[in-house]
Amino acid sequence: MEVKYHSWAKYVFLCSYLQACEKIYNIDLQKSLCDKIIHENEIISNNLYDLYYMILAKEILTITTNLTKKEKDILSSAQIKQVKSMEEYKQLIIIMKKLNIPLQSQQYISIIQNSQNHDGGFGIVPNSTSYLEPTYHALRSLRELHVFPIDINQCERFIDSCMANIGGYGRQTITVPTLEYSYYALMSLNIIEEMKNSKKEI
């Protein structure tokens, strides 16, 4: 069967799936199949999202990332963009750290920390309504930068407030729970627990 992967995000999913299969069934199929697909499909990075997942895919396959001129231009353009989403901050920080590119850590820390809302969560862009997914992106960014949100306890309370009576988490307080937002909630709570534990060790 011919498999076509025209986006890096789908390719990362495939690599992760094959990686899991290897562990469960003790078989070696990831490298050869992923190499075959990557050579038979022209996957082009057109934006920061594509670039982020390209780097994750190559990391899974232990392939060295050498950015093309176009990819460097994408990264440069994302850095100078005036208004960024929390997801873009996360992607930029992770890309630059993985590629050992100098970044203005203090500037990113200040912007993200000061974007925390009174309810403890973070919005899609700074100073917008809190939702679970940008809260996760903000926490992931701050963890990469080795700092905490300004009010970590209030952030935890916001996440807890998104839990529905029937179980699971919605995107915001009093919203229908889904697997996607339950994932963001649990990952965020894990990051908060890591932060709190690291604080105790200091």
N, C-alpha and C positions, 0 to 999 in steps of 0.2 A: 504494500500500500504506500502510495506517495504521500509524504507529509510536508506541508508547506508552512513555514513560520516566517511571517513578514514583520514581526515585531519582537524586539528584545524581551519584552515582558513575558510573552508567551514562551519564548525560548528558555528563560529562567525557570518558568514553571515546569517545563519539560525536564530540564537538568535536575531540578530538585526532586521531581517524581522518580526519575531513573536512579538518583542517588538513594532515595528511600527504598526502592526495589532491590538495589544491591545489598543493602543492609539486612533487609527482611529475608531475601532468598539466597543470599551469599553467592551472587553471580556478578560477573564483570561485563556490563553492557553499556554503561554510561558513556565512556570516552569514545568508543568507536561509533556508536549511533549518533552522538551529539556532533562529532567531527564530520560525519557524513552529511548531516542536516545543515551544518553551518557552511559547508562548501557547496552544497546544492542550492542554497537559498541566499539570495543577496539581501541581507538585512542592513538597512541603512539607518544611521542615527540622524534624525532631523531636528531633535530638540533635546532639552535637558533630561526629560523623562526617558527617552531612548538611550541616551548616553549613560544614565544611571544604571539601567537594566543591562546594558552591554557590559559594563564593568563588573556587575554582579555575576553575569553568566560566565565571563572569562575567568573570574576568580574561582568559581565552582570547578571549572575545567583546568585550573592552574595554567592559564594562558596569559602571558605578559601583555599588558595593555600599552600600546603605543598609539597615542591620539593622532589622527590625521589633522590637516590644517582646518578642515571643516569642523571637526569635533572640538578643536581648540577654540575656534571662533564661537561655537555654541556655548562653551564654558565661559568665555570672556563676556559674551553678551548677557548671559544669566547673571554674572557677577555685578554688572553695572546697571542692571534693571532696577528701577527706582522702587517699585512695589512688588514684593515677592510673597508668595503663599508660604505657609508653614511647611508644606511638602517640598517646595523649591529650596527652602533653607536647609531642610534635612538632606535632600539630594546633593546640593552643592557641598555641604560640609563633609558628607561621607565620601563623595568623589574626590575632593581635594585632599582629604586625609589618606585615602587609599593610594592615591597617586603621588603622595608626598609633595603636594603643591602648597606653598605658603599661603595662609589665609589670615584675614584680619579677625582673629578669634574674639577679641574683646568687643569689637563692633557687633558681631553676630550675637554674642552673649547678651549684650545690652538690649538689642532690638527684641530678641526672643523673650528674655525675662520680663521686659517692660510691656510685652504684649499680653501678659496674663490678665484675664478679666477678674472682676470682683468675685464672681462665682467660683473662681479657681481654675476654670478651663481656658482654652485658647481658641481663637477664631481662625477661619481659613486664611485671612490676612490680618495683620495687626489691627487691634481695636474693632473687631467684628464679633458677632455672636459666637458663643462657645459651642463646639461640637466635639464628639469623641475623636474623629480621625485627625483633625489638626492638633488636638491635645496630645495624641500619640506622636505625631510628627515633631511637635515642639519638645516633648520629653526625650525623644530619640536624639534630637539635635543636641540638647543640653547634656545628655549622657556622653555623646561623642566629644563634647567640649569640656567634660569633667566638672560641670557645675550643676547646681540645683535650680528649680524654679524658685521665685521669690517666696512663695507660700506653698510649700510642698503638701502640707496637711489639707489646705483648702482645695488644692488640685485633686487630692485623693477623694475628698468629699464630693467634688463635682462628678468624678467617675462613678462613685457609689450611687449618686443620685440618678444616674442613667439606667440603673438596674430595675427591671420590671418585676412586678409581683409574681409573674408566672415563671421567672427565671430568664436569664439572658439580658443583654443590654441593648438599648436603643441609641440612636444617634445623639439624643439629647434627653433631658428630663421629660418624662411622660410621652415617650414615643415608642412605637412598636419595636420589640427586640428582633434582631437579625443575627445570623452567624457572623457577618462582616463586622458589625459594630461590637459584638461580643469579643471578637478577636482583638479589635483595637483596645477595648477596655482591659482585657486580661494582659495584653502586652504592656499597656501603660502601667497597670498595677505592679507588674513584675519589675519594671524600670524603677518605680517609686520605692519598692521594697529594697532593690539593690542600692539605691541612693541612701536610704535610711540606714541600711546595714554598714555602708561605707562611712557614713557620718559617725556611727558608733565606734568604728575602729580607729578614727583619728584621735 
